[in-house]
């Protein structure tokens, strides 16, 4: 291969990489614009029937802090109104609108749980990991099979702060205490919400139009619904979920 061919192949590779990263960055680019007469989306997410029992784990390490048994938090259910907590509601494909959330997502290692168990944030937003327990944890964040963070957290050790790199589901686990799990739903826009203890949620200042709404829960299959957001109106989307 002569020098001219080598140079040609080199520039071709450089151009290819440039296009890949340019496309990738533009794919997730969100534009802030004035939202005139935006609408709100609210609703109530409930469970049909009784949810499955959460798995109960026997604790074989640090039981003096964690307790002898720890139940998973997959199905956080309000028995009084059947509301389902920790359902993430997001608007798909909306790439311009209100200003992104500026607050930091805080992940506490507390009483051998990740607190909060589920939270939602946006690409570029920072998350901070803290250990409030008097024991060591190992906080491990993964997006699919890719590790974002895997670090030992000494008792009351130094906080770790990183930013959310791309949209997706971030799984949080402790490699020291296998029963500890948590989740971050990373969105491409700030139009996201997590249902509260009563199963309620609200998303505000949405540009009027038709959208697909995504409902994600760690123990259920993803649901999608089409909604129309009317200007200046409180639009409702409530759903009853099951394992099916």
N, C-alpha and C positions, 0 to 999 in steps of 0.2 A: 504494500500500500504506500503510495507516494505522499509527500507532505501536503499537497493540495487536498487530497482525499481525507487525510486526518483532520485538517482544519475544517473541512466541510462537515464531517461527522460530529466534530466537537461543537460547532455552532448550532447544528441541528438538535443535539442533545440539550444544549443550553436553552434554545428556543422552546423545546418541548417542556422542559421543567418550568420555564417562565409562564407558559400558557396554563400548565396544570395548577400552579400556585395562584396565578391571577384569577383563574376560574373559580378555584376553591374559596378564595377570599371574597370574591364578588357574590358567590352563591349564598353566603351567610351575611351579606352586608344589609344592615337595617338602617333606614333613613328616618330621622325625626322630622315630622311635619306638623303644622297646626292641625288640630282635629276640631273642626267646627261642627257643632251640633252632634257630637258623638253620642253613641248609645251605650247602655249598660247591659251586661248579661249576668243573670243571677239564677239560682235554682237550688234544689234540694235533691241530694243523691241518697237513696235509701236502699235497703237490702230486702229482697223478697224471701220470706221465711227466716230461718235461723242460719247464720253464717257458720262455717266449719269451726271447730275448736282449734285454737292456736296450739302449736306444738310446744310441749313442756320439756325443757332440758335439765338434766341433772348436772349440777355444777361440781367440777372436780378440781378447780383452781380458784383461789381467792374467795372461797365461800363466805368468809367473814365479812366481806364487802358486798359481794354479789348476791348472797343468800344461797340456800341449799338447792333451790330450783329457780329457773328463769323461763318465763313463757315468751314465745315470739310475739311480735306485735303486728302480724300480717293483717288480721281482721279486727280493727278497732271499731266497735259497733255500739251505738247508743240504744240500749234496750227499751228506753222509754218512747222514742219516736222512730226507731229503726234506721236512724241516720248512719251513714258509713263515712268514717273519717279517712283522711289520707288518699282521697281520689284526686288526681291531678286533672284539671280541665285546661286545655290549651286551644288556641286558635291557630290553625295550620295555614302556612303560606302567606301570612300577613307580614309584608316586609317594609311597611312604612306606617307611621302613626305616632303615638305619644312617646315622650322621653323614656328611656330605659330606667329600670330600677337602679338606684345608686347605692343601696345598703349592701353590707357584706352578709353572705350566708354563713352562719355560725354552726359548726358541728361540735357539740359537746360530748365527750366521753364522761357520762355521769351515771353513777350507780350501776355501772356495767350495762348501760344502754347508750345508743346514739340518740341525742336529743337536739332537734326534733327527729322523729323517725323518718318522716318524709318532708321534703321541702322542694320548692321550685325556684329556679333562677334562670338567668339569661346568659348566653355566650358573652364572655368578656367580664362578667361580674366576678368578684372575688369571693372565695370561700375561706374560712378560717377554722382550723382544727384546734380544739383545746382539750386538755385532760384535767378534769376537776376531781378525779378520784385519787386516793392515796396509794394507788397501785399502778403498775406499768400496763399500758395497752400498746398494741401495734395497729395503727390505723392504716387501712389499705383501701384505696379508692381505685375502682376499675370501671372502664367503659368498654363493654363487650369483653374482649380478651386483652385489651390494652391497659396497662397500669399507669394511672395518673400520679399516684402518690403511694408510697409504701414506707412508712417511717415508724420507728419506735417512739412512743410518747411516755417518757418517765413520769412518775407521780408528780403532779402539779408542775410539769415541765413547760418548756418554752412553747408558745403558740406558733403554728405554722400557717402561713397565708399564701394562697395560690389563686390563679384565675381559671375560670371555666373555659376550656379551649374550643369546644365545638358542641353542636346540639346532640342530644342523646340521653340515655339513662346511665347515671353514675351509681354504681353499687358500692356501698361502704361496708367494710367488714373489719373485725378485729381478729388477727391471726393467733392471738393469745387466748381469747375467749371466743370460741367458734360460734356461739349463739348470738353474738352481737352483730346486728345488721341494720343498715339504714340506706336511704336513697335520696339522690338529687335528680330531679327532672330538669335537664338543661334545654331551654327553649331558644329558638332563633329570634323571638320577639318578646316584649314584656307583657303580652296578653295571656297571662297564666294565673291560675289560682289553685289552692289546695283546700279541699273540704275540711271544715272545722269539726269539733267534737259532736256537733248536732247534724253534720252532713250538709251544711250550707256553704255556698261560695258566691263570690261576686267578682266580675271583671268590668272595669270602667273605661270610659273614653275610647270606645271602639269606633273607627270610621264606619259609617253606614254602608251596608252591602250584604251579600250572601257569602257565608263561610262554612267550612267544615270544622266542626268542633271535635277534638280528640279527648277521650276519657281514658286515663291510664291508672291502673291499680296493680300493685305488685303481685297480687294473688289471682288476677283475672285477665282474661283476654282483652285486648284494646277494643274500645267501642268508638264509632264515629257517627256524628249526626250533622245534618245540614241545618243551619239556622239563618234567618234574615234579621239583621240588626237595623232597626228603624231609627232615624235621627232623633236624638233627644228623648228616647223612650227607654223604659226599663223592660228589657226583653227577657223572657224566662225559658230556661231549659232544665227540666227536672227529669230524673230517670230512676227506675227501679232496677237494680242489678242482681244477677245470680251467677253461679258458676258456669251455667250453660252458655 
